[in-house]
Amino acid sequence: RIFEIAPAAKPMFPFLRDAGEDAPLESHPKLKAHAVTVFVMACESATQLRKTGDVKVREATLRRLGATHVRAGVADAHFEVVKTALLDTIEGAVPEMWTPEMKAAWEEAYDQLAAAIKEEMKLAASA
């Protein structure tokens, strides 16, 4: 869904360089693995937010994510694209359960996760 929203984002994913122009990206194994990682991190964030009211990510994980996102040239707008794609995907998977409250909870979890990554990106960029 990311590339439907922002087709120009494809070069930001180095592992897609080996994908042919006509190859369906949704079946690319490395893209699938990346999508699962994003989803799992969002799930963990939602769980933490519900249990503790806060999202915490391991420092080593944040350092790695910050550096990776800086190298890829990720900007704030890209986080919004990922959020839209994530929320659309979740809504499509559980349409009968999707409510404004559920959407707001997922948005808050994702926004806190993204804020932590963005903060680490600032540190990585200034290093």
VMD Tcl script that draws the C-alpha trace (Angstrom):
set ca {
  {0.00 0.00 0.00}
  {2.94 2.36 0.63}
  {3.83 2.42 -3.06}
  {0.23 3.13 -4.06}
  {0.30 6.20 -1.83}
  {3.91 7.23 -2.55}
  {5.40 5.47 -5.60}
  {8.56 7.57 -5.31}
  {9.36 5.84 -2.00}
  {10.54 2.63 -3.69}
  {14.23 3.69 -3.94}
  {14.27 4.19 -0.16}
  {14.13 0.40 0.26}
  {17.57 -0.88 -0.81}
  {16.40 -4.48 -0.79}
  {13.98 -3.67 -3.63}
  {16.78 -2.80 -6.03}
  {16.87 -6.42 -7.15}
  {13.13 -6.40 -7.90}
  {12.28 -6.16 -11.57}
  {10.16 -3.31 -12.83}
  {7.18 -5.58 -13.44}
  {7.64 -7.80 -10.38}
  {4.73 -7.56 -7.94}
  {6.17 -5.87 -4.87}
  {3.60 -7.40 -2.52}
  {5.20 -10.80 -3.06}
  {8.81 -9.62 -2.53}
  {10.09 -11.63 0.48}
  {12.21 -8.83 1.96}
  {9.39 -6.30 1.64}
  {7.03 -8.77 3.32}
  {9.53 -9.26 6.15}
  {9.87 -5.48 6.54}
  {6.08 -5.06 6.63}
  {5.79 -7.75 9.30}
  {8.48 -6.03 11.37}
  {6.66 -2.68 11.15}
  {3.37 -4.35 12.07}
  {4.88 -6.23 15.03}
  {6.51 -3.05 16.34}
  {3.19 -1.21 16.00}
  {1.42 -4.07 17.84}
  {4.00 -3.98 20.63}
  {3.58 -0.21 20.84}
  {-0.21 -0.53 21.05}
  {0.10 -3.16 23.78}
  {2.54 -1.04 25.80}
  {0.38 2.03 25.39}
  {-2.66 0.16 26.64}
  {-0.83 -1.40 29.60}
  {1.44 1.45 30.71}
  {0.30 4.55 28.84}
  {3.70 4.87 27.17}
  {5.70 3.33 24.35}
  {9.27 2.21 25.02}
  {11.65 0.82 22.42}
  {14.98 -0.78 23.31}
  {17.84 1.70 22.95}
  {19.83 -0.56 20.60}
  {16.77 -1.00 18.39}
  {16.18 2.75 18.28}
  {19.82 3.46 17.38}
  {19.64 0.95 14.52}
  {16.30 2.29 13.28}
  {17.44 5.90 13.52}
  {20.62 5.26 11.54}
  {18.83 3.14 8.94}
  {16.11 5.73 8.39}
  {18.64 8.58 8.13}
  {20.67 6.63 5.53}
  {17.49 5.99 3.53}
  {16.57 9.68 3.55}
  {13.32 9.17 5.44}
  {11.46 12.40 6.25}
  {8.47 13.12 8.48}
  {6.07 12.84 5.54}
  {7.20 9.27 4.96}
  {6.10 8.28 8.46}
  {2.63 9.59 7.61}
  {2.54 7.45 4.46}
  {3.45 4.36 6.48}
  {0.82 5.23 9.09}
  {-1.87 5.56 6.44}
  {-0.86 2.27 4.83}
  {-0.75 0.51 8.21}
  {-4.15 1.78 9.33}
  {-5.73 0.96 5.96}
  {-4.29 -2.56 6.14}
  {-5.56 -3.17 9.67}
  {-8.98 -1.77 8.81}
  {-9.13 -4.02 5.75}
  {-8.24 -7.06 7.86}
  {-10.86 -6.45 10.56}
  {-13.52 -4.18 9.03}
  {-16.25 -5.45 11.36}
  {-14.16 -4.47 14.41}
  {-12.85 -1.15 13.09}
  {-14.20 1.82 15.05}
  {-13.11 5.43 15.48}
  {-11.77 4.45 18.92}
  {-9.73 1.59 17.48}
  {-8.35 3.87 14.77}
  {-7.40 6.48 17.38}
  {-5.65 3.86 19.52}
  {-3.58 2.56 16.58}
  {-2.76 6.13 15.52}
  {-1.52 6.98 19.01}
  {0.60 3.82 19.22}
  {2.12 4.42 15.79}
  {2.68 8.13 16.46}
  {4.57 7.40 19.68}
  {6.70 4.77 17.95}
  {7.40 7.14 15.04}
  {8.27 9.97 17.45}
  {10.86 7.78 19.16}
  {12.40 6.83 15.80}
  {12.40 10.45 14.61}
  {14.14 11.58 17.79}
  {16.81 8.94 17.26}
  {17.13 10.04 13.62}
  {18.00 13.55 14.81}
  {20.74 12.14 17.00}
  {22.06 9.91 14.21}
  {22.06 12.80 11.72}
  {24.05 15.03 14.06}
  {26.63 12.36 14.89}
}
mol new
graphics top color blue
foreach p $ca { graphics top sphere $p radius 0.5 }
foreach p [lrange $ca 0 end-1] q [lrange $ca 1 end] { graphics top cylinder $p $q radius 0.2 }
display resetview
